[in-house]
């Protein structure tokens, strides 16, 4: 329910009750009703500037973006994930029941929820936020500017079958979405504004993840390379090895090159890769960069100038020039660490906003803020429980 407007009758009743309390001449019944109305309203909390949201086992921390002081500790059972919602106030929290909207600035969970089993990827691009429900295959699109205490209007698209997928809506209204079933994922389809198919490719085994580069080129990961959708056509960029899985990507509007992970051992229980991929969406080529340390799916980000950033298990942020593949700088953030076998277990995460890199340190129960240009630590905080995923918004 949006705040600020109430029916005249309610306003009149409130005024009468207030007058009665002042004169101490009203009966107990009306005073109880007034107290009930007051207690039913959620308390208004001071807004948090540039909030950072960190998940932990059983809840969410909301922190001040500059000081990293914990502004709110919100209990929420289960394994929860967080993503930017696409505006300057909210984040999307993936719970067991679906996608729930959090007012990060107001440091509270709202009642707005997009229900669906196995909530998956959240993608914001060109003024639209797209949710993919793995359990149903439903794609939900909305304008994040409409987020608040009521559910925004949406458009939906039903995939042919449920699967672990992802979708993105482009500036012209086209929808790029994955193809697959629970047993096998094969590629992507591109749909027009009328949701009629424009083109498709099924040359992408194990399709996973997406990123957008300069010029609105969309990169989708495969087990043998990537698919690039650009200017109405899909192009396959193959990995230099027979099995070269790219499942996590990070793009930037400042660069035509997308940063991706790179795994080449198909039979590994848990591969700890030491190479990353750089996919040039203009030339249709791929370059591998050896960073000399392993990393995880929460290690990839982009800097304010399009720099490729990788948080290694050596505790350093490796800064890579996406055009040349040169490692230009290493920023010390943490001590050395090792990726756990269970993907839901906490491991350091990298979240970048403007010129600041936020890094979680689960083993030390800490969160750090580091200036990317200078490498200077801007702030740090100790938390009661080990943090896991990170997200946040920039207020204006």
Order of alpha helices (4+ residues) and beta strands (2+ residues): alpha-alpha-beta-beta-beta-beta-beta-beta-beta-beta-beta-beta-beta-beta-beta-beta-beta-beta-beta-beta-beta-beta-beta-beta-beta-beta-beta-beta-beta-beta-beta-beta-beta-beta
